[in-house]
Amino acid sequence: MQPRKPPQNQSLTAIDGALALIILLLIIQMWLLSAAMEAFLAGHRETALPAGIVSGVIFLFCLGLYGFVRRLDAEARRRR
């Protein structure tokens, strides 16, 4: 059985994971927006609204993760 990590290391691990997820989601969002723009300019106007909605959902999820990271960071700083 592995020894328990101190709380500071646990929060740093959670922050690293959340930041990696934010980076991945932002890459997906950039791909989605470029594909939607290309389809829109090619005359496929029906794809613009769903792509915009999904992009907005991804943005809100990233914003929530950012708030999570800020809260964890504030708690880790307070413990020191």
Residue, then its C-alpha position, 0 to 999 in steps of 0.5 A: m500500500q502506498p503512503r498517503k500524499p500530503p494535502q498540498n501534493q494532492s491539490l497540485t495533482a488535481i490542478d495539473g490534471a485540470l489544466a491538462l483537461i483545459i488544454l485538451l478542451l481548448i485544442i478541441q474547441m479550436w478545431l471545432l471552430s475552424a471546421a465550422m468556419e470552413a463549412f460555413l464559408a463553403g455554404h453549409r450554413e446548417t452546421a454553424l449553429p450547432a458548432g457554436i452551441v457546442s463551442g459555448v458549452i466547451f467554453l463554460f466547462c473550461l471556465g468552470l475548470y478554471g474556477f476549480v483550479r483557482r479555488l484549489d490554489a487558494e486553499a493550498r496557499r492558505r494551508r502554508 
